[in-house]
Amino acid sequence: MGKVYKSYTIYLLLVRNMPCTERVKVKTPSGKELELVPVKVWQLAPAGRKGVKIGLFQDPETGRFFRVKVPDEYPICG
């Protein structure tokens, strides 16, 4: 049982540190629609529910960070 736990922990560490590579079409705070790669994606869910995936993006014009909901198919990364 200890081996399963260790390999699962290693898997979680690898997934958490995996960089985001896929582009997502988002609307920036400045009002433009762009295809950007998120800095980080995580699952936001209340206890016992499915929840949503949130992506952290950086506006290329202003450099400010903003959060947007990403599709459920997008992998958790960052």
Buried (B, 14 or more C-beta within 10 A) or exposed (E): EEEEEEEEEEEEEEEEEEEBEBEBEBEBEEEEEBEBBBBBBBEEEEEEEEEEBBBBBBBEEEEEEBBBEBEEEBEBBB
